[in-house]
Amino acid sequence: MQQDTRNQRLDIKDYIRGIPDFPKPGILFYDISTLLSHADAWQVTMGRMAREVGRHQPDILAGIESRGFLVAAPLALKLGCGFVMVRKKGKLPGKTVSYTYDLEYGTDTIEIQTDAVRPGDKVVVLDDLLATGGTMRAAVDLFRSVGAEVRAAATIIELTFLNGRSKLDVPCSTLVAYDE
């Protein structure tokens, strides 16, 4: 019981490192490597994510390349769901379904394997961080294009000042938020 009390008070932000000027000057990168390397903090994070995501009763958890894999794969195991990788174009073997979306300057394409989900599968899309929301929105649209029912999105971190949540038309859960 004492451990449960401590875990309820654990502040996940204490285990996320901010790295200034990465990957380019002016960007503050929120690094989850320090969270992943701390067993208790990672366990608490996965427990909290399981509560948030589990209420949507998913069949499949979809992780967005690449840090989303680190969130979705262990969470899928914990919840007894399947796990699907959402990858950049050309990174998956076999037949794929692509979705191209607009970026601030140009376009990008994400893919899933054609047999990754079946029509009607209940999907929750996960990543480590929600920033502008473009890639998360594209992943939601990609799964809908193959007939999946996207129930929600979830991330560990949200950069609220970028207003990415406004691009999503599904419930979105985040564990910690940064306002600047």
N, C-alpha and C positions, 0 to 999 in steps of 0.2 A: 504494500500500500504506500509506503514511503516513496518508492521509486515512481509510482504513478503521479504523486503530488509534485515531485521534482520535474517530471516530464511535462506536466501541464504548465509549469512556469518557464520552461526552457524557451528562450527567445532565439528563434532560428536566425535572425539577423546577426546575432553574435558570431555566427559561423560562416557568414558570407563575406568574402573579401572584396573590397572595391579597389580596382586597379586603374589609376588615372592614365589617360592618353593611350588606351588600348582599345581597338586595334589601330586607331589613328588619333592624332592630337585633338583634344577637346571632348573625347568620349570617356566616360567613366564606366568601365566594364565590371559587372557584378559577377564574380567568380564563385561558382559553387564547389570548386575543387576542395576547399577547406571544409565545407559541409560534408561532402562525400567521405573525407578522410577521418571524420569524427564519428565513431560507431554509434554512440548514444544520440547525437544530434540527427544523424541520418535515419536512425530507427524512429525517432519522434516525428521527423518529417514525413516518412512513409506512412506512419500511423495516422497522421493528420490528413494526408492526401487520401488515404484509404477511406476515411470517414466522408470526405467531400465527394470523391468520385463514386464510391460504392452506392450512394443514395440514388444514383442514376441507373443502376442495375445494368451495366454494360455487358455485352458479349465480348467486345474487342476494345483494347486500349491501343491507340495509335500514337506512336512517338515520332515527333518531327526531328529530322537529322540536325545535329547529332546528339546534343545534350538531352533532347527529349527522349532518346533511347534510354538514357540513364534513369529517367523518371518512370517511364511507362513500363519497361521490362520488369523491374522488381515489383512494381505495383500490380501488374497483371498476374504475376505469380502469387502475390499476397491475396488478391481478390478472386483468383481462380478463373481469370479471363484469358482470351487469346491476346497476342501482341502482334502488331503490324508496324513495319517501318515505313515512314514517309521520307523519301530520299530525293535528292537532286537528280535531275535528268541524267540517265546513263549509268547510274550507280547500282541498279538492281538487275540481277540475272533473269532471264526468261521474258515472257510477255508482260508488258506493263500498260497501265493507263496513266496518261499524263494530264496535267492541268497547268496552263500558263497563266500568269497573273502579272499585273503591273507593279512596278517598283517606282520609287520617286524618280529615278533616272533609268528607264529601261524596263525589261521584263525578266522574269525567272520562271522556271518550270520545276514542278515537283511530280513525283510518280509513286504509285504503289503497284505491286504485282497484280495481274488480272484476277488471280484466284485468292487474293488476300481477304476479301470479305464477300459475303453473299447478300443479295437484296434482302432488306429487312433486318440485317444485323444491327444491333444497338452499339454505337461507337461513341467513345469519349476521346477527344484529341488532347494530347499532352505535350508540353514543352517545359523547359526550365524557366523561361522568362517570356512575359508578354510585353512587347514594346509597342510598335506601331500597329500591330495586329494583322498586317498583310499576309504573312505566311500562315498564321493560324486560320484566317478567313479562307485562304486558298485550300488548306487541308480540309476544312469543313465542306467547302464546295466540291472538292475532289471526291470525297466519300459519298456525298449526295448524288454525284453524277453516276455512280455505280449502284445506286439504290439503297445505300445504307441509311439508317436513321441516326443522325448525329444528335446525341442527347445533350452534350455539354462539352466544354473545354476546361482545362485546368493547367495551372502552372505553379511553380514555387514562388516566383517573383513577378511582380507587376510594376512597371514604370508608369505610374498613373498620369504623369505630366505629358506623356505621349498619346494618351487617349485611345490606345489600341482597342480597348473593350468596346468602343463605339462602333467598330467594324464588325462585331460579332452579333449574330442573331440567335445565339444559344446561350444558356446560362454559363457563366465563367467563374470558376473558383480560383482564388490565389491565396497563398499563405502569408506572404509579406508584401508590403508596398513601399515604394520609394517615390517621394513627391518631387524630387529634383535630381 
